[in-house]
Amino acid sequence: MSQEKTGHSGAWYLLPIFFAVIGGIIMWIAVHQKDPSMGTKGIIVGIIMTIAPFFLMFIPILFV
């Protein structure tokens, strides 16, 4: 029995990982019609990748 592949590749998540919010928006534009939840998750990953460096930069300040 063959299984038909549906949706998009997980490689789309590399865009928001490397390009933050801009990559998340590009991913959303590319995949939201066939897989809306994956598009939304891409934007969320992009937002997290934008905020995380600032958060990690200020943690050492709190403990000094």
N, C-alpha and C positions, 0 to 999 in steps of 0.2 A: 504494500500500500504506500502510495506516495503522498506526502504532505505538501500542500501548497503553501508557499511562503507568503505571508501577508504582512503589511506594514513596511516600515523602513528599517534600514540597518542601524545598529547601535552606534556605528561610527559617526552618525550625525551629532552625537553628544560631544565629539571632539571640538566642534565649532564653539559652543559656549565655554568649554573648558579653557581653550586657548585664547578666545577673543571676547570673553565675558558677555556683557549685555548685547553688544553688537552681534556676536556669534549666536546668541540665543534668538535674537530677532530674525537673523538670516535662516536659522534652523526652523523657526516657527513658520516663516513664509514658505519654506520648501516642503514641510511635512504636514501642516495643519489640516489640509483638505482630506488626506487619506487617514491620518491618525491624530485627531485633535488633542488627545491626552499627551502624546509624545511631544507635540509642539509646545504645549503649556509647560511640561516638565523641562523642556529646553530653555524656556525663558526663566524659569525658577533657578535652574543651574547657573545661567548667566548672571542672575542677580546675586546669587551666593558667591560666585567667583569674583564679583566686583566688590562685595562687602568684606569677604574673608580676609584679604590682605590688610585692610585697615584695622579690623578687629584684632588680628594677630600682632599687628605693630603696636597696639596700645596695651596689650596684656602685660608686657614687661614693665610698663610705666606704673601699673597698679601695684606691683610687688616690689618696687624699689623704695 
